[in-house]
Amino acid sequence: MQEANTPLFEVFLRPRNGLAHLHVGSIHAADEAMALQCARDVYTRRGEAKSIWVVRSIHIAASNPGEKDVNFSPSDPDYKPYRHPTFYEIPSEIGHM
């Protein structure tokens, strides 16, 4: 199959109301309607989903794994003094805490 004829779709299912959609796999389909039908046939045979999302893979933007440190490393902890209890002044009327 050629990508031009049958684009790749990513399939996300929500198992129950109140839960997030989870990526369960990928399928090839000619259009969105066929992708929904194929996703239902392939990934929900036992009725384990309340909702299905299909998204063309080319429309998903993702971070580069090689830039993990830049994207996900924490900031300098000394730059955020408000996270430490010493940053706040306790009023004298509060007394001992």
C-alpha positions as CSV (number, residue, x, y, z in Angstrom):
1,M,0.0,0.0,0.0
2,Q,1.2,3.5,-0.8
3,E,0.9,6.3,1.8
4,A,-0.6,8.6,-0.8
5,N,-3.5,6.2,-1.4
6,T,-4.1,5.1,2.2
7,P,-2.8,7.5,4.8
8,L,-1.8,6.4,8.3
9,F,-4.1,7.2,11.2
10,E,-3.4,7.0,14.9
11,V,-6.2,5.6,17.0
12,F,-7.1,6.7,20.5
13,L,-9.8,5.1,22.7
14,R,-11.5,6.3,25.9
15,P,-12.4,3.2,27.9
16,R,-14.9,4.9,30.2
17,N,-16.4,8.3,30.8
18,G,-14.1,10.5,32.8
19,L,-10.9,8.8,31.6
20,A,-8.5,10.2,29.1
21,H,-8.2,8.8,25.5
22,L,-5.2,6.4,25.2
23,H,-3.3,5.6,22.0
24,V,-4.0,2.0,21.1
25,G,-2.4,1.7,17.6
26,S,-2.4,2.8,14.0
27,I,-4.4,1.9,10.9
28,H,-4.3,2.8,7.2
29,A,-7.6,4.1,5.6
30,A,-8.6,6.1,2.6
31,D,-10.4,8.8,4.7
32,E,-11.6,9.7,8.2
33,A,-14.9,7.9,7.9
34,M,-13.2,4.7,6.9
35,A,-10.6,5.2,9.6
36,L,-13.3,5.4,12.3
37,Q,-15.0,2.3,10.9
38,C,-11.7,0.3,10.7
39,A,-10.7,1.5,14.2
40,R,-14.0,0.3,15.6
41,D,-13.7,-3.0,13.9
42,V,-10.1,-3.6,14.9
43,Y,-9.8,-2.0,18.4
44,T,-13.3,-2.3,20.0
45,R,-14.4,-5.9,19.3
46,R,-15.4,-6.5,22.9
47,G,-17.1,-3.1,23.5
48,E,-14.2,-1.8,25.6
49,A,-14.5,1.8,24.4
50,K,-16.9,4.7,24.9
51,S,-15.2,7.0,22.4
52,I,-12.8,6.7,19.5
53,W,-10.6,9.3,18.0
54,V,-8.7,8.9,14.7
55,V,-6.0,11.4,13.7
56,R,-3.9,11.5,10.6
57,S,-0.3,10.8,11.7
58,I,1.0,13.7,9.6
59,H,-1.0,16.1,11.7
60,I,0.6,15.1,15.0
61,A,3.5,17.3,16.1
62,A,6.0,15.7,18.5
63,S,9.1,16.7,20.4
64,N,12.4,15.4,19.3
65,P,13.7,12.7,21.6
66,G,17.2,14.1,21.1
67,E,16.1,17.4,22.7
68,K,14.9,15.7,25.9
69,D,17.1,17.7,28.2
70,V,16.0,21.1,26.7
71,N,12.3,20.2,26.8
72,F,11.9,18.4,30.1
73,S,14.7,19.2,32.4
74,P,13.6,21.2,35.5
75,S,14.7,24.8,35.9
76,D,17.3,25.9,38.4
77,P,15.7,25.1,41.8
78,D,17.4,28.2,43.4
79,Y,15.5,30.4,41.0
80,K,12.1,29.4,42.6
81,P,12.4,30.3,46.2
82,Y,8.6,30.5,46.6
83,R,8.6,26.6,46.7
84,H,10.4,26.7,50.0
85,P,8.6,27.6,53.3
86,T,11.4,30.1,54.2
87,F,10.1,32.4,51.4
88,Y,7.0,33.2,53.3
89,E,6.9,35.4,56.4
90,I,4.6,34.2,59.1
91,P,2.7,37.0,60.9
92,S,3.5,37.4,64.5
93,E,-0.2,36.9,65.5
94,I,0.0,33.3,64.2
95,G,2.4,32.3,66.8
96,H,4.2,29.0,66.7
97,M,3.5,26.8,63.7
